[in-house]
Amino acid sequence: MISETQFGKELDLIISNAIREDVGDGDHSSLACIPNDTVGKAMLLVKDEGILAGIEFAKQVFAYVDSKLVIDTLIEDGTPVMYGDIAFYVKGSSQSILMAERLVLNAMQRMSAIATKTNDFVKLLEGTDTKILDTRKTTPGIRALEKWAVKIGGGENHRFALYDMIMLKDNHIDFAGGITKAIEKTKDYLKRSNRELKIIVEARSLDEIKEILESEGVYRILIDNFNYEDTRKAVALIGSKCLTESSGGINEETIRQYAECGVNYISSGALTHSVYNMDLSLKAV
């Protein structure tokens, strides 16, 4: 996984690029009708229900736009909220508040939706030893926010990107000439490049799982698009030799059954690619 320092750099890039995109050479709506020295106060109003996420990111946005803005936090990240709740107040330059408004809302609405969906999945897994994972099926440019929201919702992060973990999927295996060749070439590459990266290998059948198990050094086997019966057989075959992960079209109706097959992890792209934004507003008070 990426370091906290690298994650922080990702957030800085998101903020700077979003402000560049949204503000350009100036917020002319505010500049046109609000004097520079006007001081105002606004509140973040919840108009929905779910798990709130993005408070800490909002603080970073406000600080980037204007370090003199003061935020009074009433509700922390990861807290269940309902219609009418007030998450925070922000006070300071009215122009600065308005400049930051859209980025704060866009980020928090999406992060809260992801945290809420993740938390729903976490609740469905209660009583099992299975953890829910996100994927790389994220919105280009804001992956750090979406993976952060998964953590706030109680889930766990899969690899952040292509560079922090090896994942040999079907196309890698086919292009490399088979499972064993792909694994051996990968271990040789890691040795030559002096890298320490965990290796996950995707399996499309029980026979492929047997072949994967013949190689040493595999951290986790991705049991992809298996039915319940074959998933149970796969878990029994793998035993304690490495960790297991189920994926492939698993949803709210099926996740519990897959967890009961004994897998360590279930990964779901739906956590980030199929959510509806939470309704939030920033209102002057």
N, C-alpha and C positions, 0 to 999 in steps of 0.2 A: 504494500500500500504506500501511497505517497506520504511524505513527511508533513508535519504541521506547517513548517515554513513554506513548503511548496504549495500546500493548500491555501495558505494565506495569500500567496502570490496570485493564485488563480482568482481569488475573490477580488483582489485589487484590480486585476485585469477586467473582470466583469463590470465592476463599478465604473472604472475610467472609460471603458468602451461604451457602456450604456449612457453615461452622461454626455459623452461626445455625440452619440447618435441622437439623443433626445434634445439636447440644449443647443448644439452647434455654436453659433456666434452670439447666442444670447436668448433668454426667455423674453421675447419682445412683448408678449401679452402682459407680463408682470411689470416689465420696465416701462411700459407705456402708461400704466395707470396707478402704480403703487410707488410712492416715494421711497428712495433708498433707505431712509432711516425709520421706516415703519416697522414696528415690532408687533408680532401677532402670536396667537396660540392655536393649536389644532389638536384634535384627538383622533386616534385610530379606532373607528367604530366597527364592531363585528355585526354583520347582517346575515349570519349563517350559523351553522353548528359543525363542530368537528374538533380537530387538534390544531392549535395555533402554532405556526412556525415562521421564522424569519425576523423575530424581534431583534436578535443580536446583529443580523445582517442590516436591518434598518438603521440601527445605531451607527454602523460603519458608513452607511450611505450619507446620513446626516452629517457625520464628522467630516467626510470627504468634501461635501458641498460647503459646509460652514462649521468650523470647529467651535464656534460660539453658541450654536444651538444647544438647548438643554432638553434632555428627554427624561420624563418621569414615567418609569415602567410600572404598570399595574399588574400585568399578566406575563409570565415567563414562557419561553418556548417549551412546547410539549404539553401545555395545559389544555384540557378540554374547555371549549368555549361555546356560548350559545348567543342567539340573537340579542342584541342590546348591550353586550359586554363592551367595555372600553379597555383596550390593550395598553395604550400609553398616551401621554400628552407630550407635545413638542412645542417649545417656546423659543422665540428669537426673531431674527429677520424674516419678515413675511415673504420677501422675494426668495430667500433661501429655502424656506419651507415649501413653497410652490415649485421650486426647481427640483427638489428631491422627491416630491409627491408621487409622480408616476412610477419611478423606479422602485420606490418602497412598496407601492401597492402591487405592481406587477409581480415583484419577487415574492412578497408575502402571500398573495392570493394563490400562486402556484405552489409555493413551498407548503402552505397549509393544506392544500388539496392532497399533495403527495404524502405528507405526514399522516393525514387522516386515513387515506387508503392503506398505507403501510400498517397503521395501528389496527385497522379492521382485520388484516391478514394475521397480525401478531395474536390477536384475540382468538382467531380460529385455530391457532396452533397451541393454545394454552393446554398444559398437561402432557405435551409431548416434548421430546428433546430436539426437535427440528427448529432451525432458525430460517427466517426469510431473508433473501438476498435480492439486491437490485441487479441491474445489468448495465451495459453500455448503450441501451436504447433510450438515450436522453436527448434533450433539446440542444442542438449545437450551440456552443458558446456559454452555456450556463450549467454544465454538468456538475460543477462543484456545489451549486445551490441545490440541485435536485438530489444529489447524494447526501448532502447535509440534512435535507428534509427527511430522507429515509431513516437516518439515524435518530432524528428527533421523534419520529413516529414509532421507534422501538425496533426497527429492522437493522440489518447489518449490510455493509458495503461489500460488493464483489470487487474485482480489480477496478482501479480508477480509469485506466486507459490501456493502450497496447503495450506500454513500456514498463509496467510495474508487476506483471505476472505473465507467465507463458500459458496460453490456452490453445491446445491443439484440437481444432474442430474438424468437421468432416472434410472441408475443402483443403485444409492443411495436410490432413492424412492422405487424401487422394493425390494431391500434387506431389507429396513426398514419396509416394510409392508404397504406402501402407503404414499401419500403426507402429510396428516395431521400428521401421526405418525412421519414421517421424520422431519417435522418442529418442532413439540413439543419436540422430543428428542434432536434436535439441540439447541433449546432455553434452555432446561434443562442443556445440556452439557456446554454451554457458561456460564450459571449462576454458575454451580458447579466449573468450571475451572477458573472463574473470568476473562474471556476474553471478549473483545469488538470487535467482528468481524461482518461485514455486511453479510447479508444472501441473496443470489440469489437462486431462485428456477426455475427449468426448467419445462415448460409446453408443453405437446404433443398434447393437444386438448383444445377446449373452455371449456369443462366440467372440465378439470384439472385447468384451470385458475380460474373458479368459486370456486373450492375447495381451491385453494391457498388463494384467497381473504377472505376466512372465518377465516384465521389465522392472527394474528397481528405480526408485527415485521419483515416482509419481505421487504427488501430494493429494490429489482428489480426482475421482472419476465422475464425469458428468453423464448421468443416466438420462439420455435424451429421448423424449417421446415414447417412453415405455408405458405399457398398461400396468395396472396394480399388481397383477400376478407376476409379471416379469420383473417388476421393480423389487418385489419381495425376494425373488430368486437372485437378482443382482446383488442386493444387500447381503444375502447369505453367502454368496460367492466371495464377495470382497472382504467380509468380516472386518477385522481390525487392521488389514494391510494398508488401507488408506481411507480418507474421508469420502463421503458420497454426497452427490448433489443431483436432485431431480429438476428437470425443466421441460418446457414444451407444452404450451397451451394450458397450463395449470391455472385454475381460477378459484373463486370463492367457493364454488360448489364441489371442487375436487381436491383442494389443498389438504384438507384434513385426512382424507384417505391416503394420499401420498405420504404424508407425515407418519401415518400409522404403519407404513411399510418399513419404517426404520431408518430413513435417510437422514443424514446430518443437516443438510441444507435443501431448501427449495428456492430456485431463482425465478423471478417474474419480471418481465419487461413492463407489465401492466402497471407496476407501481409508479412508473414515470411517464409512460406514453399514453395512458388511458385514464386521465383524471379530469375532473371539472373544477375550475378554480373556485376557491372559497370567496364569497362576496364580502369585501371589506371596503371601507370608505375612510378618507381622511377629511375631516370636517373642521372648519374654523369655529372657535368657541370664544 
